[in-house]
Amino acid sequence: MELIELQNIASKEKIDILNYKMNKTKARIINYYNSYIFMDYSKIGSYTEEKCLLAEELGH
């Protein structure tokens, strides 16, 4: 599955994907009124890693 497809799933599920600097992790999903996936793009080293992290967070 391509990154754009994962982003489309997030959009359909009304999950916002935000760039957010984190100390101990690269990605996290938080459900608080709405759902948000926080991605620390400064720690993500490749396209494949970004896809894997996004897929993992969407799986929650």
PDBQT receptor file of N, H, CA, C and O in Angstrom, charges set to zero:
ATOM      1  N   MET A   1       0.850  -1.172   0.000  1.00  0.00    +0.000 N 
ATOM      2  CA  MET A   1       0.000   0.000   0.000  1.00  0.00    +0.000 C 
ATOM      3  C   MET A   1       0.896   1.236   0.000  1.00  0.00    +0.000 C 
ATOM      4  O   MET A   1       1.912   1.281   0.694  1.00  0.00    +0.000 OA
ATOM      5  N   GLU A   2       0.514   2.213  -0.770  1.00  0.00    +0.000 N 
ATOM      6  H   GLU A   2      -0.312   2.176  -1.334  1.00  0.00    +0.000 HD
ATOM      7  CA  GLU A   2       1.305   3.447  -0.870  1.00  0.00    +0.000 C 
ATOM      8  C   GLU A   2       0.918   4.439   0.239  1.00  0.00    +0.000 C 
ATOM      9  O   GLU A   2      -0.160   4.352   0.826  1.00  0.00    +0.000 OA
ATOM     10  N   LEU A   3       1.811   5.362   0.499  1.00  0.00    +0.000 N 
ATOM     11  H   LEU A   3       2.687   5.433   0.022  1.00  0.00    +0.000 HD
ATOM     12  CA  LEU A   3       1.606   6.360   1.541  1.00  0.00    +0.000 C 
ATOM     13  C   LEU A   3       0.332   7.166   1.298  1.00  0.00    +0.000 C 
ATOM     14  O   LEU A   3      -0.412   7.439   2.241  1.00  0.00    +0.000 OA
ATOM     15  N   ILE A   4       0.074   7.542   0.075  1.00  0.00    +0.000 N 
ATOM     16  H   ILE A   4       0.678   7.320  -0.691  1.00  0.00    +0.000 HD
ATOM     17  CA  ILE A   4      -1.117   8.340  -0.234  1.00  0.00    +0.000 C 
ATOM     18  C   ILE A   4      -2.393   7.572   0.118  1.00  0.00    +0.000 C 
ATOM     19  O   ILE A   4      -3.380   8.172   0.544  1.00  0.00    +0.000 OA
ATOM     20  N   GLU A   5      -2.376   6.260  -0.058  1.00  0.00    +0.000 N 
ATOM     21  H   GLU A   5      -1.575   5.773  -0.404  1.00  0.00    +0.000 HD
ATOM     22  CA  GLU A   5      -3.539   5.445   0.298  1.00  0.00    +0.000 C 
ATOM     23  C   GLU A   5      -3.761   5.442   1.814  1.00  0.00    +0.000 C 
ATOM     24  O   GLU A   5      -4.899   5.507   2.281  1.00  0.00    +0.000 OA
ATOM     25  N   LEU A   6      -2.678   5.366   2.568  1.00  0.00    +0.000 N 
ATOM     26  H   LEU A   6      -1.754   5.313   2.189  1.00  0.00    +0.000 HD
ATOM     27  CA  LEU A   6      -2.786   5.426   4.024  1.00  0.00    +0.000 C 
ATOM     28  C   LEU A   6      -3.292   6.792   4.474  1.00  0.00    +0.000 C 
ATOM     29  O   LEU A   6      -4.114   6.890   5.385  1.00  0.00    +0.000 OA
ATOM     30  N   GLN A   7      -2.794   7.847   3.826  1.00  0.00    +0.000 N 
ATOM     31  H   GLN A   7      -2.126   7.768   3.086  1.00  0.00    +0.000 HD
ATOM     32  CA  GLN A   7      -3.255   9.192   4.152  1.00  0.00    +0.000 C 
ATOM     33  C   GLN A   7      -4.733   9.359   3.815  1.00  0.00    +0.000 C 
ATOM     34  O   GLN A   7      -5.457  10.044   4.537  1.00  0.00    +0.000 OA
ATOM     35  N   ASN A   8      -5.180   8.748   2.741  1.00  0.00    +0.000 N 
ATOM     36  H   ASN A   8      -4.592   8.191   2.155  1.00  0.00    +0.000 HD
ATOM     37  CA  ASN A   8      -6.600   8.801   2.372  1.00  0.00    +0.000 C 
ATOM     38  C   ASN A   8      -7.465   8.066   3.394  1.00  0.00    +0.000 C 
ATOM     39  O   ASN A   8      -8.566   8.516   3.712  1.00  0.00    +0.000 OA
ATOM     40  N   ILE A   9      -6.975   6.946   3.908  1.00  0.00    +0.000 N 
ATOM     41  H   ILE A   9      -6.081   6.581   3.650  1.00  0.00    +0.000 HD
ATOM     42  CA  ILE A   9      -7.709   6.228   4.959  1.00  0.00    +0.000 C 
ATOM     43  C   ILE A   9      -7.848   7.117   6.193  1.00  0.00    +0.000 C 
ATOM     44  O   ILE A   9      -8.928   7.210   6.777  1.00  0.00    +0.000 OA
ATOM     45  N   ALA A  10      -6.765   7.764   6.583  1.00  0.00    +0.000 N 
ATOM     46  H   ALA A  10      -5.888   7.690   6.109  1.00  0.00    +0.000 HD
ATOM     47  CA  ALA A  10      -6.807   8.667   7.734  1.00  0.00    +0.000 C 
ATOM     48  C   ALA A  10      -7.827   9.786   7.495  1.00  0.00    +0.000 C 
ATOM     49  O   ALA A  10      -8.606  10.127   8.385  1.00  0.00    +0.000 OA
ATOM     50  N   SER A  11      -7.812  10.339   6.314  1.00  0.00    +0.000 N 
ATOM     51  H   SER A  11      -7.179  10.062   5.591  1.00  0.00    +0.000 HD
ATOM     52  CA  SER A  11      -8.741  11.412   5.982  1.00  0.00    +0.000 C 
ATOM     53  C   SER A  11     -10.193  10.935   6.046  1.00  0.00    +0.000 C 
ATOM     54  O   SER A  11     -11.045  11.628   6.604  1.00  0.00    +0.000 OA
ATOM     55  N   LYS A  12     -10.479   9.776   5.490  1.00  0.00    +0.000 N 
ATOM     56  H   LYS A  12      -9.787   9.214   5.037  1.00  0.00    +0.000 HD
ATOM     57  CA  LYS A  12     -11.840   9.230   5.519  1.00  0.00    +0.000 C 
ATOM     58  C   LYS A  12     -12.310   8.948   6.933  1.00  0.00    +0.000 C 
ATOM     59  O   LYS A  12     -13.495   9.080   7.239  1.00  0.00    +0.000 OA
ATOM     60  N   GLU A  13     -11.373   8.557   7.800  1.00  0.00    +0.000 N 
ATOM     61  H   GLU A  13     -10.411   8.449   7.551  1.00  0.00    +0.000 HD
ATOM     62  CA  GLU A  13     -11.695   8.264   9.202  1.00  0.00    +0.000 C 
ATOM     63  C   GLU A  13     -11.655   9.528  10.071  1.00  0.00    +0.000 C 
ATOM     64  O   GLU A  13     -11.849   9.464  11.285  1.00  0.00    +0.000 OA
ATOM     65  N   LYS A  14     -11.401  10.678   9.429  1.00  0.00    +0.000 N 
ATOM     66  H   LYS A  14     -11.244  10.730   8.443  1.00  0.00    +0.000 HD
ATOM     67  CA  LYS A  14     -11.311  11.968  10.115  1.00  0.00    +0.000 C 
ATOM     68  C   LYS A  14     -10.202  11.981  11.177  1.00  0.00    +0.000 C 
ATOM     69  O   LYS A  14     -10.382  12.475  12.290  1.00  0.00    +0.000 OA
ATOM     70  N   ILE A  15      -9.060  11.424  10.791  1.00  0.00    +0.000 N 
ATOM     71  H   ILE A  15      -8.914  11.023   9.886  1.00  0.00    +0.000 HD
ATOM     72  CA  ILE A  15      -7.876  11.423  11.636  1.00  0.00    +0.000 C 
ATOM     73  C   ILE A  15      -6.871  12.394  11.034  1.00  0.00    +0.000 C 
ATOM     74  O   ILE A  15      -6.411  12.210   9.907  1.00  0.00    +0.000 OA
ATOM     75  N   ASP A  16      -6.536  13.424  11.793  1.00  0.00    +0.000 N 
ATOM     76  H   ASP A  16      -6.910  13.574  12.708  1.00  0.00    +0.000 HD
ATOM     77  CA  ASP A  16      -5.557  14.399  11.325  1.00  0.00    +0.000 C 
ATOM     78  C   ASP A  16      -4.144  13.868  11.568  1.00  0.00    +0.000 C 
ATOM     79  O   ASP A  16      -3.869  13.263  12.604  1.00  0.00    +0.000 OA
ATOM     80  N   ILE A  17      -3.261  14.096  10.614  1.00  0.00    +0.000 N 
ATOM     81  H   ILE A  17      -3.484  14.587   9.772  1.00  0.00    +0.000 HD
ATOM     82  CA  ILE A  17      -1.857  13.716  10.734  1.00  0.00    +0.000 C 
ATOM     83  C   ILE A  17      -1.061  15.011  10.912  1.00  0.00    +0.000 C 
ATOM     84  O   ILE A  17      -1.085  15.895  10.055  1.00  0.00    +0.000 OA
ATOM     85  N   LEU A  18      -0.358  15.102  12.042  1.00  0.00    +0.000 N 
ATOM     86  H   LEU A  18      -0.339  14.384  12.737  1.00  0.00    +0.000 HD
ATOM     87  CA  LEU A  18       0.355  16.325  12.378  1.00  0.00    +0.000 C 
ATOM     88  C   LEU A  18       1.832  16.051  12.602  1.00  0.00    +0.000 C 
ATOM     89  O   LEU A  18       2.201  15.017  13.158  1.00  0.00    +0.000 OA
ATOM     90  N   ASN A  19       2.676  16.979  12.169  1.00  0.00    +0.000 N 
ATOM     91  H   ASN A  19       2.376  17.819  11.717  1.00  0.00    +0.000 HD
ATOM     92  CA  ASN A  19       4.102  16.910  12.457  1.00  0.00    +0.000 C 
ATOM     93  C   ASN A  19       4.302  17.473  13.860  1.00  0.00    +0.000 C 
ATOM     94  O   ASN A  19       3.930  18.613  14.139  1.00  0.00    +0.000 OA
ATOM     95  N   TYR A  20       4.892  16.665  14.742  1.00  0.00    +0.000 N 
ATOM     96  H   TYR A  20       5.194  15.739  14.515  1.00  0.00    +0.000 HD
ATOM     97  CA  TYR A  20       5.055  17.083  16.131  1.00  0.00    +0.000 C 
ATOM     98  C   TYR A  20       6.336  16.487  16.690  1.00  0.00    +0.000 C 
ATOM     99  O   TYR A  20       6.539  15.275  16.623  1.00  0.00    +0.000 OA
ATOM    100  N   LYS A  21       7.188  17.318  17.231  1.00  0.00    +0.000 N 
ATOM    101  H   LYS A  21       7.023  18.302  17.286  1.00  0.00    +0.000 HD
ATOM    102  CA  LYS A  21       8.464  16.882  17.803  1.00  0.00    +0.000 C 
ATOM    103  C   LYS A  21       8.213  16.134  19.112  1.00  0.00    +0.000 C 
ATOM    104  O   LYS A  21       7.573  16.659  20.023  1.00  0.00    +0.000 OA
ATOM    105  N   MET A  22       8.727  14.897  19.196  1.00  0.00    +0.000 N 
ATOM    106  H   MET A  22       9.247  14.471  18.456  1.00  0.00    +0.000 HD
ATOM    107  CA  MET A  22       8.566  14.079  20.395  1.00  0.00    +0.000 C 
ATOM    108  C   MET A  22       9.924  13.604  20.879  1.00  0.00    +0.000 C 
ATOM    109  O   MET A  22      10.847  13.444  20.081  1.00  0.00    +0.000 OA
ATOM    110  N   ASN A  23      10.052  13.379  22.174  1.00  0.00    +0.000 N 
ATOM    111  H   ASN A  23       9.302  13.509  22.822  1.00  0.00    +0.000 HD
ATOM    112  CA  ASN A  23      11.332  12.976  22.747  1.00  0.00    +0.000 C 
ATOM    113  C   ASN A  23      11.634  11.496  22.578  1.00  0.00    +0.000 C 
ATOM    114  O   ASN A  23      12.763  11.135  22.245  1.00  0.00    +0.000 OA
ATOM    115  N   LYS A  24      10.643  10.624  22.803  1.00  0.00    +0.000 N 
ATOM    116  H   LYS A  24       9.726  10.917  23.073  1.00  0.00    +0.000 HD
ATOM    117  CA  LYS A  24      10.939   9.202  22.904  1.00  0.00    +0.000 C 
ATOM    118  C   LYS A  24      10.317   8.343  21.822  1.00  0.00    +0.000 C 
ATOM    119  O   LYS A  24      10.545   7.134  21.810  1.00  0.00    +0.000 OA
ATOM    120  N   THR A  25       9.553   8.903  20.927  1.00  0.00    +0.000 N 
ATOM    121  H   THR A  25       9.368   9.886  20.936  1.00  0.00    +0.000 HD
ATOM    122  CA  THR A  25       8.885   8.092  19.915  1.00  0.00    +0.000 C 
ATOM    123  C   THR A  25       8.840   8.831  18.586  1.00  0.00    +0.000 C 
ATOM    124  O   THR A  25       9.084  10.036  18.521  1.00  0.00    +0.000 OA
ATOM    125  N   LYS A  26       8.524   8.095  17.532  1.00  0.00    +0.000 N 
ATOM    126  H   LYS A  26       8.326   7.116  17.584  1.00  0.00    +0.000 HD
ATOM    127  CA  LYS A  26       8.438   8.691  16.203  1.00  0.00    +0.000 C 
ATOM    128  C   LYS A  26       7.005   8.963  15.785  1.00  0.00    +0.000 C 
ATOM    129  O   LYS A  26       6.747   9.840  14.960  1.00  0.00    +0.000 OA
ATOM    130  N   ALA A  27       6.066   8.205  16.360  1.00  0.00    +0.000 N 
ATOM    131  H   ALA A  27       6.276   7.493  17.031  1.00  0.00    +0.000 HD
ATOM    132  CA  ALA A  27       4.659   8.359  15.981  1.00  0.00    +0.000 C 
ATOM    133  C   ALA A  27       3.768   7.934  17.135  1.00  0.00    +0.000 C 
ATOM    134  O   ALA A  27       4.121   7.064  17.931  1.00  0.00    +0.000 OA
ATOM    135  N   ARG A  28       2.608   8.565  17.205  1.00  0.00    +0.000 N 
ATOM    136  H   ARG A  28       2.321   9.271  16.557  1.00  0.00    +0.000 HD
ATOM    137  CA  ARG A  28       1.661   8.256  18.266  1.00  0.00    +0.000 C 
ATOM    138  C   ARG A  28       0.273   8.675  17.816  1.00  0.00    +0.000 C 
ATOM    139  O   ARG A  28       0.121   9.697  17.148  1.00  0.00    +0.000 OA
ATOM    140  N   ILE A  29      -0.741   7.898  18.175  1.00  0.00    +0.000 N 
ATOM    141  H   ILE A  29      -0.617   7.068  18.719  1.00  0.00    +0.000 HD
ATOM    142  CA  ILE A  29      -2.119   8.285  17.911  1.00  0.00    +0.000 C 
ATOM    143  C   ILE A  29      -2.751   8.660  19.243  1.00  0.00    +0.000 C 
ATOM    144  O   ILE A  29      -2.547   7.986  20.253  1.00  0.00    +0.000 OA
ATOM    145  N   ILE A  30      -3.512   9.732  19.232  1.00  0.00    +0.000 N 
ATOM    146  H   ILE A  30      -3.678  10.279  18.412  1.00  0.00    +0.000 HD
ATOM    147  CA  ILE A  30      -4.214  10.193  20.427  1.00  0.00    +0.000 C 
ATOM    148  C   ILE A  30      -5.666  10.439  20.058  1.00  0.00    +0.000 C 
ATOM    149  O   ILE A  30      -5.969  11.116  19.076  1.00  0.00    +0.000 OA
ATOM    150  N   ASN A  31      -6.550   9.882  20.857  1.00  0.00    +0.000 N 
ATOM    151  H   ASN A  31      -6.304   9.332  21.655  1.00  0.00    +0.000 HD
ATOM    152  CA  ASN A  31      -7.983  10.095  20.679  1.00  0.00    +0.000 C 
ATOM    153  C   ASN A  31      -8.471  10.994  21.802  1.00  0.00    +0.000 C 
ATOM    154  O   ASN A  31      -8.539  10.570  22.955  1.00  0.00    +0.000 OA
ATOM    155  N   TYR A  32      -8.809  12.228  21.471  1.00  0.00    +0.000 N 
ATOM    156  H   TYR A  32      -8.754  12.573  20.534  1.00  0.00    +0.000 HD
ATOM    157  CA  TYR A  32      -9.299  13.195  22.437  1.00  0.00    +0.000 C 
ATOM    158  C   TYR A  32     -10.281  14.086  21.695  1.00  0.00    +0.000 C 
ATOM    159  O   TYR A  32      -9.871  15.021  21.009  1.00  0.00    +0.000 OA
ATOM    160  N   TYR A  33     -11.541  13.815  21.821  1.00  0.00    +0.000 N 
ATOM    161  H   TYR A  33     -11.875  13.055  22.379  1.00  0.00    +0.000 HD
ATOM    162  CA  TYR A  33     -12.624  14.412  21.046  1.00  0.00    +0.000 C 
ATOM    163  C   TYR A  33     -12.518  14.008  19.576  1.00  0.00    +0.000 C 
ATOM    164  O   TYR A  33     -13.470  13.470  19.011  1.00  0.00    +0.000 OA
ATOM    165  N   ASN A  34     -11.381  14.262  18.963  1.00  0.00    +0.000 N 
ATOM    166  H   ASN A  34     -10.608  14.699  19.422  1.00  0.00    +0.000 HD
ATOM    167  CA  ASN A  34     -11.075  13.824  17.600  1.00  0.00    +0.000 C 
ATOM    168  C   ASN A  34      -9.845  12.934  17.678  1.00  0.00    +0.000 C 
ATOM    169  O   ASN A  34      -9.217  12.827  18.732  1.00  0.00    +0.000 OA
ATOM    170  N   SER A  35      -9.504  12.303  16.576  1.00  0.00    +0.000 N 
ATOM    171  H   SER A  35     -10.014  12.390  15.721  1.00  0.00    +0.000 HD
ATOM    172  CA  SER A  35      -8.298  11.478  16.549  1.00  0.00    +0.000 C 
ATOM    173  C   SER A  35      -7.196  12.218  15.812  1.00  0.00    +0.000 C 
ATOM    174  O   SER A  35      -7.423  12.879  14.799  1.00  0.00    +0.000 OA
ATOM    175  N   TYR A  36      -5.993  12.082  16.357  1.00  0.00    +0.000 N 
ATOM    176  H   TYR A  36      -5.809  11.545  17.180  1.00  0.00    +0.000 HD
ATOM    177  CA  TYR A  36      -4.820  12.721  15.772  1.00  0.00    +0.000 C 
ATOM    178  C   TYR A  36      -3.678  11.721  15.745  1.00  0.00    +0.000 C 
ATOM    179  O   TYR A  36      -3.469  10.982  16.707  1.00  0.00    +0.000 OA
ATOM    180  N   ILE A  37      -2.943  11.697  14.646  1.00  0.00    +0.000 N 
ATOM    181  H   ILE A  37      -3.113  12.297  13.865  1.00  0.00    +0.000 HD
ATOM    182  CA  ILE A  37      -1.696  10.950  14.588  1.00  0.00    +0.000 C 
ATOM    183  C   ILE A  37      -0.577  11.985  14.549  1.00  0.00    +0.000 C 
ATOM    184  O   ILE A  37      -0.519  12.831  13.656  1.00  0.00    +0.000 OA
ATOM    185  N   PHE A  38       0.303  11.898  15.532  1.00  0.00    +0.000 N 
ATOM    186  H   PHE A  38       0.256  11.211  16.258  1.00  0.00    +0.000 HD
ATOM    187  CA  PHE A  38       1.460  12.771  15.592  1.00  0.00    +0.000 C 
ATOM    188  C   PHE A  38       2.654  12.014  15.037  1.00  0.00    +0.000 C 
ATOM    189  O   PHE A  38       2.962  10.908  15.481  1.00  0.00    +0.000 OA
ATOM    190  N   MET A  39       3.318  12.615  14.068  1.00  0.00    +0.000 N 
ATOM    191  H   MET A  39       3.068  13.513  13.707  1.00  0.00    +0.000 HD
ATOM    192  CA  MET A  39       4.496  12.017  13.436  1.00  0.00    +0.000 C 
ATOM    193  C   MET A  39       5.670  12.987  13.637  1.00  0.00    +0.000 C 
ATOM    194  O   MET A  39       5.562  14.168  13.307  1.00  0.00    +0.000 OA
ATOM    195  N   ASP A  40       6.773  12.494  14.169  1.00  0.00    +0.000 N 
ATOM    196  H   ASP A  40       6.861  11.535  14.437  1.00  0.00    +0.000 HD
ATOM    197  CA  ASP A  40       7.977  13.318  14.308  1.00  0.00    +0.000 C 
ATOM    198  C   ASP A  40       8.841  13.075  13.074  1.00  0.00    +0.000 C 
ATOM    199  O   ASP A  40       9.705  12.198  13.064  1.00  0.00    +0.000 OA
ATOM    200  N   TYR A  41       8.589  13.868  12.036  1.00  0.00    +0.000 N 
ATOM    201  H   TYR A  41       7.887  14.580  12.044  1.00  0.00    +0.000 HD
ATOM    202  CA  TYR A  41       9.268  13.671  10.758  1.00  0.00    +0.000 C 
ATOM    203  C   TYR A  41      10.782  13.870  10.844  1.00  0.00    +0.000 C 
ATOM    204  O   TYR A  41      11.516  13.392   9.978  1.00  0.00    +0.000 OA
ATOM    205  N   SER A  42      11.256  14.570  11.879  1.00  0.00    +0.000 N 
ATOM    206  H   SER A  42      10.660  14.958  12.582  1.00  0.00    +0.000 HD
ATOM    207  CA  SER A  42      12.704  14.753  12.033  1.00  0.00    +0.000 C 
ATOM    208  C   SER A  42      13.400  13.440  12.414  1.00  0.00    +0.000 C 
ATOM    209  O   SER A  42      14.616  13.320  12.271  1.00  0.00    +0.000 OA
ATOM    210  N   LYS A  43      12.637  12.463  12.894  1.00  0.00    +0.000 N 
ATOM    211  H   LYS A  43      11.648  12.560  13.011  1.00  0.00    +0.000 HD
ATOM    212  CA  LYS A  43      13.198  11.170  13.293  1.00  0.00    +0.000 C 
ATOM    213  C   LYS A  43      12.918  10.061  12.277  1.00  0.00    +0.000 C 
ATOM    214  O   LYS A  43      13.447   8.957  12.408  1.00  0.00    +0.000 OA
ATOM    215  N   ILE A  44      12.101  10.340  11.279  1.00  0.00    +0.000 N 
ATOM    216  H   ILE A  44      11.671  11.237  11.172  1.00  0.00    +0.000 HD
ATOM    217  CA  ILE A  44      11.735   9.323  10.295  1.00  0.00    +0.000 C 
ATOM    218  C   ILE A  44      12.731   9.387   9.149  1.00  0.00    +0.000 C 
ATOM    219  O   ILE A  44      12.881  10.417   8.493  1.00  0.00    +0.000 OA
ATOM    220  N   GLY A  45      13.410   8.262   8.918  1.00  0.00    +0.000 N 
ATOM    221  H   GLY A  45      13.288   7.425   9.451  1.00  0.00    +0.000 HD
ATOM    222  CA  GLY A  45      14.531   8.264   7.993  1.00  0.00    +0.000 C 
ATOM    223  C   GLY A  45      14.229   7.896   6.551  1.00  0.00    +0.000 C 
ATOM    224  O   GLY A  45      15.063   8.117   5.673  1.00  0.00    +0.000 OA
ATOM    225  N   SER A  46      13.039   7.330   6.286  1.00  0.00    +0.000 N 
ATOM    226  H   SER A  46      12.362   7.150   6.999  1.00  0.00    +0.000 HD
ATOM    227  CA  SER A  46      12.766   6.913   4.916  1.00  0.00    +0.000 C 
ATOM    228  C   SER A  46      11.266   6.890   4.643  1.00  0.00    +0.000 C 
ATOM    229  O   SER A  46      10.440   6.936   5.555  1.00  0.00    +0.000 OA
ATOM    230  N   TYR A  47      10.956   6.819   3.377  1.00  0.00    +0.000 N 
ATOM    231  H   TYR A  47      11.628   6.781   2.637  1.00  0.00    +0.000 HD
ATOM    232  CA  TYR A  47       9.573   6.706   2.911  1.00  0.00    +0.000 C 
ATOM    233  C   TYR A  47       8.939   5.435   3.466  1.00  0.00    +0.000 C 
ATOM    234  O   TYR A  47       7.793   5.447   3.918  1.00  0.00    +0.000 OA
ATOM    235  N   THR A  48       9.692   4.341   3.428  1.00  0.00    +0.000 N 
ATOM    236  H   THR A  48      10.623   4.331   3.062  1.00  0.00    +0.000 HD
ATOM    237  CA  THR A  48       9.191   3.053   3.919  1.00  0.00    +0.000 C 
ATOM    238  C   THR A  48       8.900   3.116   5.417  1.00  0.00    +0.000 C 
ATOM    239  O   THR A  48       7.879   2.606   5.878  1.00  0.00    +0.000 OA
ATOM    240  N   GLU A  49       9.786   3.734   6.163  1.00  0.00    +0.000 N 
ATOM    241  H   GLU A  49      10.615   4.148   5.789  1.00  0.00    +0.000 HD
ATOM    242  CA  GLU A  49       9.569   3.879   7.602  1.00  0.00    +0.000 C 
ATOM    243  C   GLU A  49       8.320   4.719   7.876  1.00  0.00    +0.000 C 
ATOM    244  O   GLU A  49       7.539   4.393   8.770  1.00  0.00    +0.000 OA
ATOM    245  N   GLU A  50       8.131   5.785   7.123  1.00  0.00    +0.000 N 
ATOM    246  H   GLU A  50       8.765   6.050   6.398  1.00  0.00    +0.000 HD
ATOM    247  CA  GLU A  50       6.949   6.626   7.291  1.00  0.00    +0.000 C 
ATOM    248  C   GLU A  50       5.674   5.823   7.032  1.00  0.00    +0.000 C 
ATOM    249  O   GLU A  50       4.708   5.925   7.788  1.00  0.00    +0.000 OA
ATOM    250  N   LYS A  51       5.674   5.025   5.963  1.00  0.00    +0.000 N 
ATOM    251  H   LYS A  51       6.459   4.941   5.349  1.00  0.00    +0.000 HD
ATOM    252  CA  LYS A  51       4.511   4.178   5.666  1.00  0.00    +0.000 C 
ATOM    253  C   LYS A  51       4.240   3.194   6.797  1.00  0.00    +0.000 C 
ATOM    254  O   LYS A  51       3.093   3.021   7.208  1.00  0.00    +0.000 OA
ATOM    255  N   CYS A  52       5.274   2.559   7.293  1.00  0.00    +0.000 N 
ATOM    256  H   CYS A  52       6.206   2.700   6.959  1.00  0.00    +0.000 HD
ATOM    257  CA  CYS A  52       5.112   1.576   8.366  1.00  0.00    +0.000 C 
ATOM    258  C   CYS A  52       4.560   2.217   9.639  1.00  0.00    +0.000 C 
ATOM    259  O   CYS A  52       3.660   1.671  10.277  1.00  0.00    +0.000 OA
ATOM    260  N   LEU A  53       5.100   3.365   9.997  1.00  0.00    +0.000 N 
ATOM    261  H   LEU A  53       5.831   3.809   9.478  1.00  0.00    +0.000 HD
ATOM    262  CA  LEU A  53       4.635   4.053  11.195  1.00  0.00    +0.000 C 
ATOM    263  C   LEU A  53       3.173   4.497  11.057  1.00  0.00    +0.000 C 
ATOM    264  O   LEU A  53       2.383   4.354  11.990  1.00  0.00    +0.000 OA
ATOM    265  N   LEU A  54       2.832   5.029   9.900  1.00  0.00    +0.000 N 
ATOM    266  H   LEU A  54       3.474   5.144   9.142  1.00  0.00    +0.000 HD
ATOM    267  CA  LEU A  54       1.457   5.468   9.689  1.00  0.00    +0.000 C 
ATOM    268  C   LEU A  54       0.500   4.282   9.693  1.00  0.00    +0.000 C 
ATOM    269  O   LEU A  54      -0.580   4.366  10.277  1.00  0.00    +0.000 OA
ATOM    270  N   ALA A  55       0.874   3.192   9.061  1.00  0.00    +0.000 N 
ATOM    271  H   ALA A  55       1.751   3.124   8.586  1.00  0.00    +0.000 HD
ATOM    272  CA  ALA A  55       0.032   1.991   9.039  1.00  0.00    +0.000 C 
ATOM    273  C   ALA A  55      -0.155   1.460  10.452  1.00  0.00    +0.000 C 
ATOM    274  O   ALA A  55      -1.258   1.059  10.824  1.00  0.00    +0.000 OA
ATOM    275  N   GLU A  56       0.907   1.456  11.236  1.00  0.00    +0.000 N 
ATOM    276  H   GLU A  56       1.803   1.781  10.934  1.00  0.00    +0.000 HD
ATOM    277  CA  GLU A  56       0.816   0.973  12.610  1.00  0.00    +0.000 C 
ATOM    278  C   GLU A  56      -0.147   1.834  13.430  1.00  0.00    +0.000 C 
ATOM    279  O   GLU A  56      -0.992   1.306  14.153  1.00  0.00    +0.000 OA
ATOM    280  N   GLU A  57      -0.022   3.135  13.319  1.00  0.00    +0.000 N 
ATOM    281  H   GLU A  57       0.665   3.564  12.732  1.00  0.00    +0.000 HD
ATOM    282  CA  GLU A  57      -0.897   4.016  14.095  1.00  0.00    +0.000 C 
ATOM    283  C   GLU A  57      -2.354   3.917  13.625  1.00  0.00    +0.000 C 
ATOM    284  O   GLU A  57      -3.271   3.987  14.444  1.00  0.00    +0.000 OA
ATOM    285  N   LEU A  58      -2.570   3.761  12.346  1.00  0.00    +0.000 N 
ATOM    286  H   LEU A  58      -1.825   3.705  11.681  1.00  0.00    +0.000 HD
ATOM    287  CA  LEU A  58      -3.943   3.589  11.843  1.00  0.00    +0.000 C 
ATOM    288  C   LEU A  58      -4.544   2.285  12.342  1.00  0.00    +0.000 C 
ATOM    289  O   LEU A  58      -5.762   2.176  12.485  1.00  0.00    +0.000 OA
ATOM    290  N   GLY A  59      -3.710   1.308  12.605  1.00  0.00    +0.000 N 
ATOM    291  H   GLY A  59      -2.721   1.396  12.488  1.00  0.00    +0.000 HD
ATOM    292  CA  GLY A  59      -4.182   0.021  13.101  1.00  0.00    +0.000 C 
ATOM    293  C   GLY A  59      -4.725   0.072  14.522  1.00  0.00    +0.000 C 
ATOM    294  O   GLY A  59      -5.426  -0.843  14.953  1.00  0.00    +0.000 OA
ATOM    295  N   HIS A  60      -4.408   1.129  15.245  1.00  0.00    +0.000 N 
ATOM    296  H   HIS A  60      -3.838   1.872  14.895  1.00  0.00    +0.000 HD
ATOM    297  CA  HIS A  60      -4.923   1.253  16.602  1.00  0.00    +0.000 C 
ATOM    298  C   HIS A  60      -6.354   1.676  16.530  1.00  0.00    +0.000 C 
ATOM    299  O   HIS A  60      -7.000   1.846  17.565  1.00  0.00    +0.000 OA
TER     300      HIS A  60
